[in-house]
């Protein structure tokens, strides 16, 4: 596990901690520093108020800061010279420290609360950063910037959108851009590992709470992605500027030129921002660590028949570190002659520098292609015999390293690819280079 970031203070604000009908506290055991009778009496007096807990170390159980008791800041060891991170559902009374050092992190409705707090503080001095974790969508999707989290609320605002799929015209998380950087993992609408088909896995882990956890899975993924960026500092997920998920899934947006890519989460690169939002896309795994490695593949097919072909392919990739076997590839549209097809491939592991590709034509996706296969073996009739596809080269770009590579057939005397056949492609361009 990587070390935690150099942030010494975490402040957790829990709003509306209420006692039950029998007057029992919901958080007495967290303090554990006073007698139970004294705790119960004080908790009853603070019913329906906000609780402030100050955390200085990873293992710290929290020290309570009381409103209008500034001496508790000193008692809890508050250091105004250090960065401050707030995980919030509320706000803090004014203390003497630079607002530019404040980082508010709000989840769901809390993201908009953080925006309101930043807007209020911005009348005098803007706070440093606000992170919105799948900010709430209902009632906010069409709201004006002043009524929701917006780029105006802090010097830097970033947002992670993980559950924007609409149901009956509403989505749990807001879909529209609301920050300087808006991240859309896996397109932002839904997340891998959160489908109802995964319910049986959640039952084994969470028992009767599995249904609730499955429903909340995609919404809460924003929180886990942010936590993952802190816990795995050496495995930061890279996101790329792109106009939409369709373009990204074609691998068309894996550029880091002029700040077109950045990391998702705590270590997001904060530049001097304009008011215009930047939408960034990336793919992730279904569980932590969430990082994947993005590759764009561009292949030009020559189809020797006039009819479109709809085959399914598989690729095996050999790198200097690892080998990935039989990655399935399905092109949504039929292959026609002299057209270049671009698509995105993601890998869960770092295979190192790519040195060889094995490209196989699997069984055809459509029954219509069976006839063409038979004609290759036993040609008859007056119809033109289908003789396969020709692949002259495969161009690859690695998103994380920005390396461009070209691969050519190992046997240049046999360029045709037939059903169930596999071809080997090797590096063929001496000036394959890594962009700075």
C-alpha positions as CSV (number, residue, x, y, z in Angstrom):
1,X,0.0,0.0,0.0
2,X,1.3,3.4,-0.9
3,X,1.8,6.1,1.7
4,X,-1.0,8.6,2.3
5,X,-0.6,12.1,0.8
6,X,1.0,14.9,2.8
7,X,-2.2,16.2,4.3
8,X,-2.1,16.4,8.0
9,X,-5.7,17.3,8.9
10,X,-9.0,15.6,7.9
11,X,-12.1,17.3,9.2
12,X,-15.3,15.2,9.0
13,X,-18.6,17.1,9.5
14,X,-21.6,14.9,10.2
15,X,-24.9,16.8,10.0
16,X,-27.9,16.2,12.2
17,X,-26.7,13.6,14.6
18,X,-29.8,12.9,16.5
19,X,-30.7,10.8,19.6
20,X,-33.3,8.1,19.5
21,X,-36.7,8.3,21.2
22,X,-35.0,6.8,24.3
23,X,-32.3,9.5,24.4
24,X,-29.4,7.2,23.3
25,X,-26.5,8.8,21.4
26,X,-25.5,7.6,17.9
27,X,-21.8,8.4,18.3
28,X,-20.9,8.3,22.0
29,X,-18.4,5.4,21.6
30,X,-16.4,7.5,19.1
31,X,-15.3,9.9,21.8
32,X,-14.7,7.5,24.6
33,X,-13.0,10.1,26.8
34,X,-15.7,11.0,29.3
35,X,-18.1,9.1,31.5
36,X,-21.2,7.6,29.8
37,X,-23.5,9.8,32.0
38,X,-21.7,13.0,31.0
39,X,-21.7,11.9,27.3
40,X,-25.5,11.2,27.3
41,X,-26.3,14.5,29.0
42,X,-24.2,16.5,26.5
43,X,-25.5,14.6,23.5
44,X,-29.1,15.4,24.5
45,X,-28.2,19.0,24.7
46,X,-26.6,18.9,21.3
47,X,-29.5,17.0,19.6
48,X,-30.1,18.2,16.0
49,X,-26.8,20.0,15.9
50,X,-23.7,19.5,13.8
51,X,-20.7,17.5,15.1
52,X,-17.2,18.4,14.1
53,X,-14.4,15.8,14.4
54,X,-10.8,16.7,13.7
55,X,-8.5,13.9,12.4
56,X,-4.7,14.4,12.3
57,X,-3.4,10.9,11.8
58,X,-4.7,7.9,9.8
59,X,-5.4,5.9,13.0
60,X,-6.8,8.9,14.9
61,X,-10.4,8.3,16.3
62,X,-11.2,12.0,16.0
63,X,-11.2,14.9,18.4
64,X,-14.4,17.0,18.8
65,X,-14.3,20.7,18.0
66,X,-17.2,22.5,19.7
67,X,-18.9,25.6,18.3
68,X,-18.0,28.9,20.1
69,X,-15.2,27.1,21.9
70,X,-12.1,28.1,20.0
71,X,-9.9,26.6,22.8
72,X,-10.9,23.2,21.5
73,X,-9.0,23.9,18.4
74,X,-5.8,24.1,20.4
75,X,-6.8,21.1,22.6
76,X,-7.3,19.0,19.4
77,X,-4.0,20.1,18.0
78,X,-5.3,22.2,15.0
79,X,-2.4,23.6,12.9
80,X,-3.5,26.4,10.6
81,X,-0.2,26.2,8.6
82,X,-1.1,22.8,7.3
83,X,-3.4,21.9,4.4
84,X,-7.0,21.2,5.4
85,X,-9.3,18.5,3.8
86,X,-13.0,18.6,4.6
87,X,-15.4,15.6,4.0
88,X,-18.6,17.4,4.6
89,X,-22.3,17.6,5.0
90,X,-22.1,21.1,6.6
91,X,-19.7,24.0,7.2
92,X,-17.2,25.3,9.8
93,X,-17.2,28.5,11.8
94,X,-14.6,31.0,10.7
95,X,-11.1,30.4,12.0
96,X,-7.9,32.2,11.1
97,X,-6.3,30.2,8.3
98,X,-5.9,30.8,4.5
99,X,-9.1,29.7,2.6
100,X,-6.8,28.8,-0.3
101,X,-5.6,25.8,1.7
102,X,-9.1,24.4,2.1
103,X,-10.2,21.4,0.1
104,X,-13.9,20.5,0.4
105,X,-15.0,17.0,-0.6
106,X,-18.7,16.5,-1.0
107,X,-20.6,13.4,-1.9
108,X,-24.1,13.4,-3.6
109,X,-26.0,16.3,-2.0
110,X,-22.9,17.1,0.0
111,X,-21.2,18.2,-3.3
112,X,-23.8,21.0,-3.7
113,X,-23.4,21.9,0.0
114,X,-19.7,22.2,-0.6
115,X,-20.6,24.5,-3.6
116,X,-22.8,26.7,-1.4
117,X,-20.1,26.9,1.2
118,X,-17.6,27.9,-1.4
119,X,-19.9,30.4,-2.9
120,X,-20.5,32.0,0.5
121,X,-16.8,32.1,1.3
122,X,-16.0,33.4,-2.2
123,X,-17.6,36.8,-1.3
124,X,-14.3,37.6,0.4
125,X,-11.7,35.0,-0.3
126,X,-12.1,31.9,-2.5
127,X,-11.3,28.5,-1.0
128,X,-8.7,26.4,-2.8
129,X,-10.5,23.3,-4.1
130,X,-13.9,21.6,-4.1
131,X,-14.3,17.9,-5.2
132,X,-17.8,16.8,-6.0
133,X,-18.3,13.0,-5.8
134,X,-21.3,12.1,-8.1
135,X,-23.1,15.3,-7.2
136,X,-26.9,14.8,-6.8
137,X,-28.9,15.0,-10.1
138,X,-32.6,15.4,-9.1
139,X,-33.6,19.1,-8.9
140,X,-30.0,20.1,-9.8
141,X,-29.6,18.9,-13.5
142,X,-31.3,22.1,-14.9
143,X,-30.4,24.4,-12.0
144,X,-28.5,27.6,-12.6
145,X,-24.8,27.7,-11.5
146,X,-25.7,29.7,-8.4
147,X,-28.1,27.0,-7.2
148,X,-25.6,24.0,-7.5
149,X,-21.9,23.3,-7.5
150,X,-20.2,25.3,-10.2
151,X,-16.6,26.3,-11.2
152,X,-17.2,29.7,-9.6
153,X,-17.2,28.2,-6.1
154,X,-13.5,27.6,-5.7
155,X,-10.1,28.3,-7.3
156,X,-10.3,24.7,-8.6
157,X,-13.4,22.4,-8.8
158,X,-13.3,18.8,-10.0
159,X,-16.2,16.4,-10.2
160,X,-16.4,12.6,-10.7
161,X,-19.7,11.4,-12.4
162,X,-20.4,7.7,-11.9
163,X,-24.2,7.2,-12.0
164,X,-25.9,9.5,-14.5
165,X,-28.1,6.8,-16.1
166,X,-31.7,8.2,-16.3
167,X,-34.8,6.5,-14.9
168,X,-38.1,8.2,-15.6
169,X,-36.3,11.3,-16.6
170,X,-34.2,11.5,-13.5
171,X,-30.7,10.4,-12.6
172,X,-29.1,9.8,-9.2
173,X,-26.0,11.7,-10.2
174,X,-25.8,14.9,-12.2
175,X,-24.8,14.4,-15.8
176,X,-24.0,18.0,-17.0
177,X,-20.5,19.4,-16.4
178,X,-20.4,21.3,-13.2
179,X,-16.6,21.8,-12.6
180,X,-13.4,22.9,-14.2
181,X,-12.6,19.2,-14.7
182,X,-15.5,16.8,-15.0
183,X,-14.5,13.1,-15.0
184,X,-16.7,10.4,-16.5
185,X,-15.3,7.0,-15.6
186,X,-16.7,4.3,-18.0
187,X,-18.8,7.0,-19.6
188,X,-20.3,8.1,-16.2
189,X,-23.7,6.5,-16.7
190,X,-23.0,3.2,-14.8
191,X,-20.0,1.3,-13.4
192,X,-18.6,-2.2,-13.9
193,X,-19.3,-4.6,-11.1
194,X,-22.6,-2.8,-10.2
195,X,-25.1,-4.6,-12.4
196,X,-27.9,-6.6,-10.7
197,X,-26.2,-9.7,-12.1
198,X,-23.5,-9.0,-9.5
199,X,-26.0,-9.3,-6.7
200,X,-25.0,-12.9,-5.8
201,X,-21.4,-11.7,-5.2
202,X,-22.6,-9.0,-2.9
203,X,-24.9,-11.4,-1.0
204,X,-21.8,-13.6,-0.2
205,X,-20.0,-10.5,1.2
206,X,-22.8,-8.4,2.7
207,X,-25.7,-10.7,3.3
208,X,-29.1,-9.0,3.6
209,X,-27.6,-5.7,2.9
210,X,-26.6,-6.8,-0.6
211,X,-29.6,-5.3,-2.4
212,X,-29.1,-1.9,-0.9
213,X,-25.4,-2.0,-1.7
214,X,-26.0,-3.1,-5.2
215,X,-28.4,-0.2,-5.8
216,X,-25.9,2.3,-4.3
217,X,-22.9,0.7,-6.0
218,X,-22.6,3.0,-9.0
219,X,-23.4,6.1,-7.0
220,X,-20.8,5.3,-4.3
221,X,-18.1,4.3,-6.9
222,X,-17.2,8.0,-7.1
223,X,-16.1,7.8,-3.4
224,X,-14.1,4.6,-3.9
225,X,-12.4,6.0,-6.9
226,X,-11.3,9.1,-5.0
227,X,-10.1,6.9,-2.0
228,X,-8.3,4.6,-4.4
229,X,-6.3,7.6,-5.8
230,X,-5.1,8.2,-2.2
231,X,-4.3,4.6,-1.2
232,X,-2.6,3.7,-4.5
233,X,-0.6,6.9,-5.2
234,X,1.7,4.9,-7.5
235,X,-1.2,3.7,-9.7
236,X,-3.0,6.9,-10.7
237,X,-5.8,6.5,-13.3
238,X,-5.3,8.7,-16.3
239,X,-8.3,10.5,-17.9
240,X,-8.4,12.1,-21.3
241,X,-10.2,15.1,-22.7
242,X,-12.9,14.0,-25.1
243,X,-16.2,15.3,-26.5
244,X,-18.2,12.1,-25.7
245,X,-17.9,8.5,-24.7
246,X,-18.5,7.3,-28.3
247,X,-15.4,9.0,-29.5
248,X,-13.5,7.8,-26.5
249,X,-14.5,4.2,-27.1
250,X,-13.0,4.5,-30.6
251,X,-9.7,5.4,-29.0
252,X,-9.7,8.9,-30.6
253,X,-8.9,10.9,-27.5
254,X,-5.7,9.4,-26.0
255,X,-3.7,12.6,-26.2
256,X,-1.8,14.4,-23.5
257,X,-0.7,17.3,-25.6
258,X,-1.4,20.8,-24.1
259,X,-2.9,19.4,-20.9
260,X,-5.4,17.2,-22.6
261,X,-5.0,14.4,-19.9
262,X,-4.7,14.4,-16.2
263,X,-5.1,12.0,-13.2
264,X,-8.4,11.3,-11.5
265,X,-8.8,11.9,-7.8
266,X,-6.7,13.6,-5.1
267,X,-3.7,14.2,-7.3
268,X,-5.5,15.8,-10.2
269,X,-3.2,18.4,-11.7
270,X,-4.6,21.9,-10.9
271,X,-4.0,24.4,-13.6
272,X,-5.0,28.0,-13.9
273,X,-8.6,27.5,-14.8
274,X,-11.1,29.2,-17.1
275,X,-14.8,29.0,-16.5
276,X,-15.3,26.5,-19.3
277,X,-15.6,22.9,-18.1
278,X,-13.4,20.2,-19.5
279,X,-14.9,16.7,-19.8
280,X,-12.5,13.9,-19.3
281,X,-13.1,10.1,-19.9
282,X,-11.4,6.9,-18.8
283,X,-12.1,3.3,-18.2
284,X,-11.7,1.5,-14.8
285,X,-11.7,-2.0,-13.3
286,X,-14.6,-3.2,-11.3
287,X,-12.6,-3.3,-8.0
288,X,-9.6,-1.5,-6.5
289,X,-7.0,-0.8,-7.7
290,X,-9.2,0.7,-10.4
291,X,-6.4,1.7,-12.8
292,X,-6.4,0.3,-16.4
293,X,-4.0,0.9,-19.3
294,X,-5.6,2.5,-22.4
295,X,-4.6,1.6,-26.0
296,X,-5.8,2.8,-29.4
297,X,-5.7,0.3,-32.2
298,X,-6.1,1.4,-35.9
299,X,-6.5,-1.2,-38.5
300,X,-7.1,-0.8,-42.2
301,X,-8.9,-3.8,-43.8
302,X,-9.1,-4.6,-47.5
303,X,-12.3,-6.5,-48.1
304,X,-12.0,-8.4,-51.4
305,X,-15.7,-8.8,-51.8
306,X,-18.4,-6.1,-52.4
307,X,-20.4,-7.3,-49.4
308,X,-19.7,-6.1,-45.9
309,X,-18.3,-8.7,-43.5
310,X,-19.1,-8.8,-39.8
311,X,-16.5,-11.1,-38.2
312,X,-15.4,-11.3,-34.6
313,X,-11.7,-11.1,-33.8
314,X,-9.3,-11.8,-30.9
315,X,-5.9,-10.3,-30.2
316,X,-3.1,-11.6,-28.1
317,X,-0.6,-8.9,-27.0
318,X,3.0,-9.7,-26.0
319,X,4.9,-7.0,-24.0
320,X,8.2,-6.8,-22.3
321,X,6.6,-7.5,-18.9
322,X,3.4,-9.6,-19.5
323,X,1.4,-11.3,-22.2
324,X,-2.4,-10.9,-22.6
325,X,-4.2,-13.7,-24.4
326,X,-7.3,-13.6,-26.6
327,X,-8.8,-10.2,-26.1
328,X,-12.2,-10.2,-27.9
329,X,-12.8,-7.5,-30.5
330,X,-16.2,-7.0,-32.2
331,X,-16.6,-4.2,-34.7
332,X,-20.2,-2.9,-34.6
333,X,-20.3,-2.2,-38.3
334,X,-19.6,-4.4,-41.2
335,X,-16.1,-4.3,-42.7
336,X,-15.9,-2.7,-46.1
337,X,-12.8,-2.2,-48.3
338,X,-10.1,0.4,-47.7
339,X,-11.6,1.7,-44.4
340,X,-9.6,2.3,-41.2
341,X,-11.2,1.1,-38.0
342,X,-10.2,2.6,-34.7
343,X,-11.1,1.1,-31.3
344,X,-10.1,1.2,-27.6
345,X,-8.6,-1.7,-25.7
346,X,-7.9,-1.5,-22.0
347,X,-5.7,-3.9,-20.0
348,X,-5.8,-4.5,-16.2
349,X,-2.1,-5.0,-16.0
350,X,1.0,-3.2,-17.3
351,X,2.4,-5.4,-20.0
352,X,5.4,-3.1,-20.6
353,X,6.4,-2.0,-24.1
354,X,4.3,-3.8,-26.8
355,X,6.5,-5.9,-29.1
356,X,4.2,-8.4,-30.8
357,X,0.5,-8.8,-31.8
358,X,-1.3,-12.0,-32.7
359,X,-4.5,-11.3,-34.6
360,X,-7.1,-14.0,-35.1
361,X,-10.3,-14.2,-37.0
362,X,-12.7,-16.0,-34.7
363,X,-16.0,-17.6,-35.8
364,X,-18.1,-15.1,-37.7
365,X,-20.6,-13.0,-35.8
366,X,-23.3,-13.5,-38.5
367,X,-24.5,-16.8,-39.9
368,X,-24.3,-15.2,-43.4
369,X,-20.5,-15.5,-43.2
370,X,-20.7,-19.3,-43.0
371,X,-21.4,-19.4,-46.7
372,X,-18.4,-17.4,-47.5
373,X,-16.2,-19.7,-45.4
374,X,-17.5,-22.7,-47.3
375,X,-16.8,-21.0,-50.6
376,X,-13.2,-20.6,-49.6
377,X,-12.8,-24.4,-49.2
378,X,-15.2,-25.6,-52.0
379,X,-15.8,-22.8,-54.5
380,X,-18.6,-23.2,-57.0
381,X,-21.2,-21.2,-58.9
382,X,-20.7,-18.0,-60.8
383,X,-20.6,-15.7,-57.8
384,X,-17.2,-14.2,-56.9
385,X,-15.4,-16.3,-54.5
386,X,-14.6,-14.6,-51.2
387,X,-10.9,-14.8,-50.5
388,X,-10.6,-13.3,-47.0
389,X,-9.4,-10.0,-45.6
390,X,-6.1,-8.2,-46.1
391,X,-4.4,-6.5,-43.1
392,X,-1.4,-4.4,-44.1
393,X,-0.6,-2.9,-40.7
394,X,-1.8,-2.3,-37.2
395,X,-1.1,1.1,-35.6
396,X,-1.1,1.4,-31.8
397,X,-1.0,4.3,-29.4
398,X,-0.5,3.7,-25.7
399,X,-2.4,6.3,-23.7
400,X,-0.3,6.1,-20.5
401,X,3.1,6.4,-22.2
402,X,2.0,8.3,-25.3
403,X,4.0,5.8,-27.3
404,X,3.1,5.3,-31.0
405,X,3.9,2.0,-32.7
406,X,3.3,0.3,-36.1
407,X,3.1,-3.5,-36.6
408,X,3.3,-5.3,-39.9
409,X,2.7,-9.0,-40.8
410,X,5.5,-11.3,-39.9
411,X,5.1,-13.0,-43.3
412,X,4.8,-10.2,-45.9
413,X,4.2,-12.9,-48.7
414,X,0.9,-14.0,-47.1
415,X,-1.3,-11.0,-46.2
416,X,-4.7,-12.6,-46.4
417,X,-6.6,-13.5,-43.2
418,X,-9.3,-16.2,-43.4
419,X,-11.8,-17.4,-40.8
420,X,-10.2,-19.2,-37.8
421,X,-6.8,-18.2,-39.0
422,X,-4.2,-16.3,-36.8
423,X,-1.6,-13.9,-38.1
424,X,1.5,-12.6,-36.2
425,X,2.4,-8.9,-36.4
426,X,5.8,-7.5,-35.4
427,X,7.2,-3.9,-35.0
428,X,8.0,-2.6,-38.4
429,X,8.7,1.1,-38.0
430,X,12.1,2.2,-36.8
431,X,10.9,5.6,-35.8
432,X,8.2,4.4,-33.4
433,X,8.5,7.1,-30.8
434,X,7.4,8.2,-27.4
435,X,6.0,11.7,-27.3
436,X,7.2,14.1,-24.6
